[in-house]
């Protein structure tokens, strides 16, 4: 079961358990525990995502691109050809 599915189940549980007739003090404890579980799952889901890498371009596409970045070498001036 994925973390996203666990978050959805915990959120549905937090909506339903209020109507199950638990005593008031137990109701609050269950709400706090469920909230902590949702926060923990959400935080771990956010951390575990990896940044997307940039797509690599083929040499043909790179040469025909309208804008190409070049690294600047401060020791070599453009007039030193």
N, C-alpha and C positions, 0 to 999 in steps of 0.2 A: 504494500500500500504506500503510495507516495505521500510526501509531506503536505502537498496541497489537498489531497483527499482527507488527511487527518485534520487539517485546519477547518475544512468544510463540515466534517462530522462534529468537531468540537463546537463550532459556531451553532449548528443545529441543536446540539445538546444544550447549549446555554440558553436557547430560546424555549426549549420544551420543558426543561426540568422545573421551571417556575410554576408550571401547572400540575405537577405531580403530587402536591400536598405535603411537602416536607415541612417540618417545623421552621419557624422564622430564623432561628440561630443556625440551623443546619443549612438552610437555603443560602445564607450569606457565605458560609464556609465553602459550599460547593461552587458558588459563583466566583469566589476568589481563586480557588484551585483551577477551575476551568479557564478563567482569564489568564492565569499564569501559564497554563499549558498552551493556549493560543499565542501568547506573546513569545514563549520559547520556540514554538514551531515556526512562527513567522520570522523570528530573528535568525534561526538556523537556516531557513530557506533563503533569506537575503544574503547571508554570508557565503553559502555554498554555491551561489551562482557565479559562473566564470565570465569574465568580459568577452564579448565577441571579438574575434580577430577580424582584421580588415581583409577583404577578399583580395587575392593576388591577381594581378593582371598578366595576361600573356604578353610576350615581347611585341607582337604586332599592335596590340591595343595600346601598350605603353608608348610606342613611337608615334602613334597617330593621335595621342591625347592632346587636347588643346592647351592644357596647362600641365607642366611637368616641374616638380620641385627639384632644385639642385642644391647640394651642400655647398656652403660658402667656405672657401679656404682663405683665411685672412692673409696668408703669406704670398699667395699668388694673385696678382692683379689681372684683370681682363686684358690689359694692353701688353702683357708679357709674352705674347704668342710669338 
